[in-house]
Amino acid sequence: MTLIEMGQRAKEAARFLNTAGTFRKNDALFAMADALVTRADLILAANEADIAVARENGMSESMLDRLTLTSERICAIADGVRAVAALPDPVGETLGEVRRPNGLRIAKRRVPLGVIGVIYEARPNVTADVAALCLKSSNACILRGGKEAISSNRAMAQVMAQALEEVGFPAGTVQLVEDTSRETATEMMRLNGYIDVLIPRGGAGLIQSVVQNATVPVIETGTGNCHIYVDAECDPDMAVDIVINAKTSRPSVCNAAESLLIHKNAPVAFYEKMRTAFIQKKVEVRGCPVICDLWNEAIPATEADFDTEFLDYMISVKTVNNIDEAIDHINAHGTGHSECIVTENYTNAEHFLDCVDAAAVYVNASTRFTDGNEFGFGAEIGISTQKMHARGPMGLQELTTFKYIIRGNGQVR
Amino acid sequence: MTLIEMGQRAKEAARFLNTAGTFRKNDALFAMADALVTRADLILAANEADIAVARENGMSESMLDRLTLTSERICAIADGVRAVAALPDPVGETLGEVRRPNGLRIAKRRVPLGVIGVIYEARPNVTADVAALCLKSSNACILRGGKEAISSNRAMAQVMAQALEEVGFPAGTVQLVEDTSRETATEMMRLNGYIDVLIPRGGAGLIQSVVQNATVPVIETGTGNCHIYVDAECDPDMAVDIVINAKTSRPSVCNAAESLLIHKNAPVAFYEKMRTAFIQKKVEVRGCPVICDLWNEAIPATEADFDTEFLDYMISVKTVNNIDEAIDHINAHGTGHSECIVTENYTNAEHFLDCVDAAAVYVNASTRFTDGNEFGFGAEIGISTQKMHARGPMGLQELTTFKYIIRGNGQVR
């Protein structure tokens, strides 16, 4: 099937989903979840084929782990789909209505986006997660996963499609692009008229490729060069806890801290405890000259280190003369994801919140909280780092748009 | 100055504007408005130069009229700027705050987009309108008008920039791209890292060029292939009034109707009165075979006529067998702008509102109301026909985004 044909099927499905209603959508989600579990053997066999190829190609153990499915993981994926069914339906809500002086009543109604394209990398669980979120928000989806997971994705998509067909949902509801070539991905990025929004999920390379090539509207996600700024007046223990949590609780994720800015007059106790904690947690420090003088195990930072998302036990560290130097540094080097100040000073806290330009700006809490579940959205399809449409964790509401509903009785202008 | 340098200046200005506050922004808007009036001579002289060139190049009278400024028109433009000052400031509003179980307080705060690029065509008033809307919403703007209006635009931009400088606003607040070459426009469409959102205002050619070339996020505006569907049960007089108003009150605008769909069993009185009204108003009908049989002055419609935004005293007309045929036709041929049903049938009205996929869906009112002023927004920067971020008339709120403000007391994950 060509991408255009898939696009046409998706548009048809989107029309169906638009008015399918919450009960039917939830039934479909439960059917999908049950099918994933009852046909786990098929999916596991396909996954084994992916794993075999990946091992042959010398995939790293951590990547292999991400690619691997087990019965338990499939049950967890199915539970995730059921959890999406339990979330409130975002579609159909009236976001406000006014009566104009001429008697027209103008309402703003939340409606689905239509057809959502998602391009992602090696994790097969994304296939079910995204399908569930799109279905619950009445969007058809066209999924294009990485070639490393193609057998697993194909098996999961097939299982879900059959379950959807059995409950009367159209074939275009959830579709997988089976051709994982770069050309097909580029074609998908230019499928204007069929794809309403394209969401890339993956590393900086994928995001950049989509931004450069896409002609359909895109929501950029995920790259996080997140900073913690430790102010002069602060609780040293709290500051160390937050930095260590943000850096080391899960270094490979986008809301992990990558850079630490310290006021030159921050408490001596903070400098000492922070140093000890980094050594203990085996975090490699790339420091500015002041830090390298203070902590002789630190490696001198290059300019590029301050723009690097290490995604590892490494952190760039720099002292600043005042809060504005910290804010300017963050606005220049950050990726608009999550930024934090640790301070006891009211004015500085508010100033930081006002002036830092990012999706999530924190006072005295770890950047690791930038996450759909932690924000109370129940689930997320990604974390937007652009300003248009959605910013920060994107839940079901971010997969919707609105239309104006205007009721008149013959008004002309 | 290069576009990159303009981008840097705009980013600096955006940081200033972010915290400038309503009073200072309003002062700046009044200063801009006053300067436009007191220095009208300079602007009028520049406009005369544009007009002279345009006449030489054989510009049509209607286009010349759009290009022409007079003292009265400059006063009206200045009044428009003052009206923007009087609108509520959208920036800084808290859109909700929750307390999470771990004690984190997560608020959603409305903030400016940052730097807005606008590419537009021959109307010089756009220069002041857009500058005012961007400033009020705390956004810096980079404007690129058409070459036909370059002298007028340059004069207006210069007058506004000087007024802004006098009240202490940075030079990057309002900037005009003086090079009107296509290459520079393309470069502007790819100014990632400097332009947060690009809004093209103009004809279908401009919009398509931006969609194809831009790598910065874009809000598509303006193309409107708007339909009126006249249902079987309807008030014939109301239907004729709405069609005539939507088609002829201002045929050159995007919310004008371009296509009429009629239920085959619509009242005979409607068919007769509609025909008479079209003849009276000199509207050329491009009809389907049924219509051409009924109205022998009608010209047979080609398939392309149903996808054409005539922007003139022309309309495509087609009979349909039922409401779903009308809805399918609209969803296939519409541009997602404004669509209307004229009906007295409750179920059909709601069905049309539910199923038509467009920014504004009307029952029993003219599509001409899709407009920022008519919607009560006070002003508009354009009418979005895409689904991401903004849909329909875009006022000040649509020129903002939000950020999450998270207040903790040491939370880690």
Interface residues (C-beta under 8 A of the other chain):
Chain A: R15 N18 T19 V98 R100 L104 I106 V111 L113 G114 N192 D196 V197 V211 Q212 T215 P217 V218 I219 D235 M238 D241 I242 I244 N245 A246 S249 N331 A349 L353 D354 C355 D357 A358 A359 A360 V361 Y362 V363 N364 A365 S366 R368 F369 T370 E374 F375 G376 Q386 K387 M388 H389 R391 G392 T401 F402 K403 Y404 I405 I406 R407 G408 N409 G410 Q411 V412 R413
Chain B: R15 N18 T19 V98 R100 L104 I106 V111 L113 G114 N192 D196 V197 V211 Q212 T215 P217 V218 I219 D235 M238 D241 I242 N245 A246 S249 N331 A349 L353 D354 C355 D357 A358 A359 A360 V361 Y362 V363 N364 A365 S366 R368 F369 T370 E374 F375 G376 Q386 K387 M388 H389 R391 G392 T401 F402 K403 Y404 I405 I406 R407 G408 N409 G410 Q411 V412 R413
